[in-house]
Amino acid sequence: MSRSVSRHPTELELEILKVLWQLGPATVRQVRDALSPVRELAYTTVMTMMTIMLGKGYVERKKNGRSFIYEAVYREQKASRNLLQDIVDRVFGGSTKAVMQHLLETADLDENELKEIRSLINRKSREKSE
């Protein structure tokens, strides 16, 4: 039985996208080198993954001499929004309140983080009342 196609990047695809978001346009070798401290992969593995990502529309590539330059088309903000929404929907039944409650009860937050969160909540509250 074949594996179903994910609506989101796989773990390795996301790692490659993070490299491209950080470096900007890059060759397969540059991506492989950037991944090597975290994950040792063969050049051909990275090339295969980036070709798959091209097919999925996550990256685009342009010929540059004898090599290709890859650039992320799937933007970081869109990726984080989509992945987070998927977690909210699948794990917390679509409830943002449940997510926030869970994070506040389980995270080890310092005073500065709590202050920033309060500030964000106050700002959002003011925006809603306008």
Long-range contacts (C-beta under 8 A, 24 or more apart in sequence): 7-82, 7-86, 8-79, 8-82, 8-83, 8-86, 9-53, 9-56, 9-58, 9-74, 9-79, 12-39, 12-49, 13-49, 13-52, 13-53, 13-56, 13-58, 14-79, 15-39, 16-46, 16-49, 16-50, 16-53, 16-59, 17-53, 17-58, 17-59, 17-72, 17-74, 17-76, 17-79, 18-76, 20-59, 20-70, 20-71, 20-72, 21-72, 21-75, 21-76, 24-71, 25-62, 25-69, 25-70, 25-71, 26-69, 26-70, 26-71, 27-64, 27-67, 27-68, 27-69, 27-70, 28-67, 28-68, 28-70, 29-67, 31-70
